[in-house]
Amino acid sequence: MTVLKTPPRSPKDPKPLSVGIVLTDNFTLSAFSLFVDTFRLAADESDFSRQIHCRWEIMTEGAAPVRASCGVQVVPSAGFVDPARFDYVAVIGGILHNSKPVSPALYAYLRRAAGAKIPLIGICTGSFILCRAGLMEGRKTCVSWLHYQDFRKEFPTHEVTGDRFFEIDGDRITCAGGAGAADLAASLVERHLGSRRAQKPHQVLLLTPMRKAEAAQPHPPMAYEVADERVRRALLMMEQNLANPLPVAAIAHNVGLSTRQLERLFDATLRQKPSDLYRILRLRYARWLLENTTRSVTDIALDAGFSDCAHFSRQFKSLHGLSPSRARPATAESGPFPEGAAPSAEWAGLRTV
């Protein structure tokens, strides 16, 4: 059997990037896997997975296995390690409700890390955990649009954004989760190890070029800004059924209202009929696809719930003021950032390690 030896590091190599990752009950597996796999791929050449340029520990209280929201169990590599060993400590959450309460030991560990001036990262609902630990006072927090209203309800005095991938506010970093966890990890790699190593994970994982903190979450839903729970649930049903639109009566039934009651509620809240707003959501989604993909207009029309391409084009022009073909960008989105690019401005105020 051939044993792959870890090659010696060159004196010119930057200090390895070290990250402690805390998993909580019902954490989101996709956010965790994309976050840690970005470091894995940046840490070594090819796909050897040696912890050369990046190092990480997967931690839980007492090093006990922890269950992801999908049912997969992860065996951590350690209990709570001295946070001074890390450049960052990240906590990854998941299901907001119906999970085990976070232990006092975890809150104490995070406060200990903050006291040691270690930058803290909250991923997915990990941002809620940082807030509950009292570590986000006066800081801006980034959450998924899905949890925007939940956050505002629990933390009414905190500043929150629900339309970005991640937010850097001094030595506190919060991330909406999902694919944004890979973008955040790549930004950390870029800052510490340079753009060449930051590009590699996205290329290997077949992801889009790395997105910066200020990039908007794709197709941000309208629902996250709506306070009324019934209207929000109805909008989310519409957002999740664009290709095969649901009858308004079925949406009303699912939120416990009659069709007429739902129409009155939409009018009072949004000054729109549910059917009109549903069409707007589908056309807005179609425009996003036109601007961000190379798919045909016919395919996009079908994906937006229009079986007649001519009808789609008329509706699209009526809303957006231009035809679908003219909505395509004149030039393709720029590729990966250039080699040697300077760290972006959002890192100002974060300690240099």
Secondary structure as GFF3:
##gff-version 3
##sequence-region A 1 353
A	DSSP	beta_strand	17	23	.	.	.	ID=ss1
A	DSSP	alpha_helix	29	43	.	.	.	ID=ss2
A	DSSP	beta_strand	54	59	.	.	.	ID=ss3
A	DSSP	three_ten_helix	61	63	.	.	.	ID=ss4
A	DSSP	beta_strand	66	67	.	.	.	ID=ss5
A	DSSP	beta_strand	73	74	.	.	.	ID=ss6
A	DSSP	three_ten_helix	83	85	.	.	.	ID=ss7
A	DSSP	beta_strand	88	92	.	.	.	ID=ss8
A	DSSP	alpha_helix	104	115	.	.	.	ID=ss9
A	DSSP	beta_strand	120	123	.	.	.	ID=ss10
A	DSSP	alpha_helix	126	132	.	.	.	ID=ss11
A	DSSP	beta_strand	140	142	.	.	.	ID=ss12
A	DSSP	three_ten_helix	145	147	.	.	.	ID=ss13
A	DSSP	alpha_helix	148	154	.	.	.	ID=ss14
A	DSSP	beta_strand	159	161	.	.	.	ID=ss15
A	DSSP	beta_strand	166	169	.	.	.	ID=ss16
A	DSSP	beta_strand	172	175	.	.	.	ID=ss17
A	DSSP	alpha_helix	180	193	.	.	.	ID=ss18
A	DSSP	alpha_helix	195	204	.	.	.	ID=ss19
A	DSSP	three_ten_helix	223	225	.	.	.	ID=ss20
A	DSSP	alpha_helix	229	239	.	.	.	ID=ss21
A	DSSP	alpha_helix	248	254	.	.	.	ID=ss22
A	DSSP	alpha_helix	259	270	.	.	.	ID=ss23
A	DSSP	alpha_helix	274	292	.	.	.	ID=ss24
A	DSSP	alpha_helix	297	303	.	.	.	ID=ss25
A	DSSP	alpha_helix	309	320	.	.	.	ID=ss26
A	DSSP	three_ten_helix	325	327	.	.	.	ID=ss27
A	DSSP	three_ten_helix	345	347	.	.	.	ID=ss28
###
